[in-house]
Amino acid sequence: MENLEIYNKVKEVPKTAQKTIGAGRLKGMTDINPQWRIEKLTEVFGPAGIGWYAKEIKREFVDGANEEKMCFVDIELYIKVDNEWSKPIYGTGGSTFVAKEKNGLYTSDEVVKMAYTDAISVACKQLGFGADIYWNKTDSKYQQRTTVQSQYAKKEDKPIMIEEGQL
């Protein structure tokens, strides 16, 4: 198998599996339908449990801000290539278990499933799944806000640079 063979098979996401995020911090970025990843895993490696599988290795519920609670799931994704199982491909995902909404607290009964699905998507990114979207940083929900060309400090009117990770 060539180095980029899997990557090239899974990097392009059809428009039917893409959705523009309409609200919140990620407004205007692109989300990928998680079922597309399952379809591609099955297409490239075979049915779940035969050609690929994900193993949950950790599940954690933690307190968040403003009375919210979060769920995080860590997984190991395994794929079969040339009749041999891969080493684990790590993924971690998260979702809100208890959210503070305008009408009060809301508890999600799907939080583990959502965090697990998110973990699979993170592991799949390491294989190149959806790379064309993630590569185009202005379109992805994972857009990196790496630079702000300049801002002026109010006190001194001097330009300052904001480094990656400061936003």
Disulfide bonds with the S-S distance in Angstrom:
none
